[in-house]
Every structure is written in structure tokens, then in C-alpha cells.
Amino acid sequence: MSSLRIALLTGLGVLCLSLPLLAHHATATVYDVADENEVTLVGTVTEVVWRNPHIHIYIDVTDEAGNVVNYAIEGGTPNSLYRRGWRKDDLMPGDMVTIEGAAPSRNGTPRAHLGSITTPDGRQFFSGRN
């Protein structure tokens, strides 16, 4: 086998192995995670999506002007949250929750990176973000 062919195959192999790394984002590239940008959101759960690579919790929050804004809250991986004690039926549409997390998203959309959730009965769920 020629050295050019070996070099091309090696380069192709490295490229193929590195592509999945590009698909996953670092939290700080999506959210402004500085401590002074921590937010507390109080709202009603509209949907919970347990799917890799991260769960998403959608909540309706009433802003200062009285408008209802649907926030997308990005949590950890389903497996890591399960190991922390979360179960799929812990949060259901209609539940009132208080969410603490990092925001705003860098592109200005109503999103936050999950830190913790507190339910009205006092249960707390942590994402492991901190």
C-alpha cells in the first residue's frame, strides 16, 4: 500500500471519528452561564421530553407585561438524571414548578439551562449542572 493511500485512509479515519464531537455543544456556547445571569422561572409545565442527548422541559411563564412565554429548559442526559433519582412521571403537564438555571440563551430565544426544579410540594430535582 502506498504511503499516500495510508495517509488518506488515516485522515479519513480521524475525520470520521471526530465528527460526533462536533455535534455536541458546550453549555457556555449556547447559554450565558455567568453567575450573575442565573434566573428563576416560575411557570406551568407544558411538556417534558425524555430523549437523548438531553431532556427538555417546556414551561409557560408569565412575563412582567402579562404575556405568556413558553421556555425550553435543557437538562442533563436521561440516564444521568435517572441516576440522580429522577423518573419520567416526576413532572407532568400542568405541574407548577420553580426552575433555577442559567440564561439567557446566547441567541435570545426563551431558553435556560437547568440547575434545579422545585415542585409546590417541596420536592427538588437537580440536574448536576453546578
C-alpha positions as CSV (number, residue, x, y, z in Angstrom):
1,M,0.0,0.0,0.0
2,S,1.4,3.4,-0.9
3,S,2.2,6.0,1.7
4,L,-0.3,8.4,0.1
5,R,-3.1,5.9,0.4
6,I,-2.2,5.2,4.1
7,A,-2.2,8.9,4.8
8,L,-5.6,9.4,3.1
9,L,-7.1,6.5,4.9
10,T,-5.7,7.7,8.2
11,G,-7.0,11.2,7.6
12,L,-10.4,9.8,6.7
13,G,-10.5,7.7,9.8
14,V,-9.6,10.6,12.1
15,L,-12.3,12.8,10.4
16,C,-15.0,10.1,10.8
17,L,-14.1,9.6,14.5
18,S,-14.1,13.4,15.2
19,L,-17.4,14.3,13.6
20,P,-19.6,13.2,16.6
21,L,-17.6,15.5,18.8
22,L,-18.7,18.5,16.7
23,A,-22.4,17.5,17.1
24,H,-22.3,18.1,20.9
25,H,-22.2,21.7,22.1
26,A,-20.6,23.1,25.2
27,T,-23.1,24.7,27.5
28,A,-21.3,28.0,27.5
29,T,-21.7,28.3,23.7
30,V,-25.5,28.2,24.0
31,Y,-26.2,29.8,27.3
32,D,-24.7,32.8,29.2
33,V,-23.7,30.8,32.2
34,A,-22.1,33.6,34.3
35,D,-23.3,33.5,37.9
36,E,-24.9,36.9,37.5
37,N,-27.1,35.6,34.8
38,E,-28.8,32.9,36.9
39,V,-32.6,33.0,36.5
40,T,-35.5,31.8,38.5
41,L,-38.6,30.9,36.4
42,V,-42.0,30.1,37.9
43,G,-44.4,28.5,35.5
44,T,-46.6,25.6,34.4
45,V,-45.1,22.6,32.7
46,T,-46.5,22.1,29.2
47,E,-44.3,19.2,28.0
48,V,-41.5,17.0,29.2
49,V,-39.3,15.3,26.6
50,W,-37.1,12.5,27.8
51,R,-34.8,11.9,24.8
52,N,-31.1,11.8,24.2
53,P,-28.9,13.7,24.3
54,H,-30.7,15.9,26.8
55,I,-34.2,16.1,28.4
56,H,-36.2,19.2,27.7
57,I,-38.9,20.7,29.9
58,Y,-41.2,23.3,28.5
59,I,-42.9,25.7,30.8
60,D,-45.3,28.6,30.4
61,V,-44.0,31.7,32.2
62,T,-45.9,35.0,32.5
63,D,-43.6,37.9,31.9
64,E,-43.7,41.3,33.5
65,A,-46.0,42.6,30.7
66,G,-48.5,39.8,31.3
67,N,-47.5,37.8,28.2
68,V,-47.2,34.0,28.5
69,V,-43.8,32.9,27.1
70,N,-43.0,29.2,26.6
71,Y,-39.5,28.5,27.8
72,A,-37.4,25.5,26.8
73,I,-35.4,24.2,29.7
74,E,-32.5,21.9,28.8
75,G,-31.5,19.4,31.3
76,G,-29.0,16.6,31.5
77,T,-29.0,13.3,29.8
78,P,-31.9,11.0,30.6
79,N,-29.5,8.4,32.1
80,S,-27.7,10.8,34.3
81,L,-30.9,12.3,35.6
82,Y,-32.3,8.8,36.3
83,R,-29.2,8.0,38.3
84,R,-29.9,11.2,40.3
85,G,-33.3,9.9,41.2
86,W,-35.5,11.5,38.5
87,R,-38.3,9.5,37.0
88,K,-40.3,10.2,33.9
89,D,-43.5,10.8,35.8
90,D,-42.0,13.2,38.3
91,L,-43.0,16.2,36.2
92,M,-46.2,16.2,34.2
93,P,-48.0,18.8,32.1
94,G,-50.0,21.2,34.4
95,D,-47.5,21.0,37.3
96,M,-46.4,24.4,38.7
97,V,-42.7,24.5,39.1
98,T,-39.9,26.8,40.1
99,I,-36.8,26.4,37.9
100,E,-33.4,27.8,38.6
101,G,-30.8,27.9,35.9
102,A,-28.5,29.7,33.5
103,A,-30.0,32.1,31.0
104,P,-30.3,33.8,28.7
105,S,-29.6,31.8,25.7
106,R,-27.0,33.5,23.5
107,N,-29.3,33.7,20.5
108,G,-32.1,35.5,22.5
109,T,-34.7,32.7,22.5
110,P,-36.6,31.8,25.7
111,R,-34.3,29.0,26.9
112,A,-32.5,28.2,30.0
113,H,-30.0,25.5,31.1
114,L,-31.4,23.6,34.1
115,G,-29.9,23.9,37.5
116,S,-32.8,22.7,39.7
117,I,-36.5,22.3,39.8
118,T,-38.8,22.7,42.9
119,T,-42.4,21.5,42.9
120,P,-45.1,23.1,45.0
121,D,-45.0,20.1,47.4
122,G,-41.3,20.9,48.1
123,R,-39.6,18.2,46.1
124,Q,-36.4,19.3,44.5
125,F,-34.6,17.8,41.4
126,F,-31.1,18.8,40.5
127,S,-29.5,18.5,37.1
128,G,-25.9,18.3,38.2
129,R,-25.1,21.4,36.2
130,N,-23.2,23.0,39.1
